[in-house]
Every structure is written in structure tokens, then in C-alpha cells.
């Protein structure tokens, strides 16, 4: 069978079109955008970035913004984690943020914070754990019960994408 230049060009164009469609349809999270899907709509997306080491994990909780630029005055909520995999060790808020984060029950950390000068939401809370297995997205559930904007104290809680948790493992 003889392939002509014309059919060869057709095959090349067809493959290029298929590759372009596949690339355009891709909505996977990437490390370059903090785990935010490429087709993310407006809102606030809870995000957990986890770094693991020998028997330990550091988990940074953030709120990814689409579009960005919002500074938060206060926030509160709960991080639920798998106590079969993780043992809570400590929690820290970023500099300039006052509040507390405490283990309220096995597998439940309650947090409440206020930032006098506002905070951009990355990270909002740093958690440290001892680990007894693989730390995955299923290891955490995050609930924001209150989020207010810096300046006018507008309640932004309805903009939080409940039931969504962006997850990155570093």
C-alpha cells in the first residue's frame, strides 16, 4: 500500500486535532496552580497541601480564590482527619493572625482566627501530625463555617465551595 503525501498530511492534522481536543478538555489539578482545576469557577476553594516525611506530615490549610485579591478578616471551621492514619501533634496560625486551633474530639480540629490587617488565605492554618500510613485527600474533610472579608467584614461563607477539597502532596 502506498501512502501519498496527501493522506500523510491528513493523518498529521487529525492527530494534532485529537491532541488539541484532549488538552482543552483537561481539568486536572496541577502543582503550578496550587491544585486549582483549570475550569474552576468563581469562589473560594479549600485546599490542603501536605508534606510528608519519616512518620510525620505537615498539612497547610488554605483558601484558593477565583478571582484572587480578597483579604480575609476572620475565619472559623473544622478539619476532620482520619485518626487511624494521623495523630494530631500541633497547630499554628500564620503571623499576624490571632486565634486558636484545638483537638476537640479524636479526628476533629476546631479553628477560629482573626487577622487585624487581613490575610490572603495561604496558609490559614498549619497542622502537624504523626503518620501511620499513606496521607491522601481522603484523609481530610474541611468545613468553613465563617469567612469574612477584611475592611467591610462582608460574610463570604456562601462563596466557599463546600464539599470540595483541593489536595496536593509535596
Protein Blocks (a to p, Z undefined) as FASTA:
>chain_A
ZZdfklmmmmmmmmmmmmmmmmmmpccdcfklnopafklccdddddddddddehiacddd
ddddddehiacfbdcddddddfklpccfbdcddehiacddddfbghiacdddddfkopeh
iafbdcddddebdcdfklpccddfbdcdehjlpafklmpcghiacdddZZ
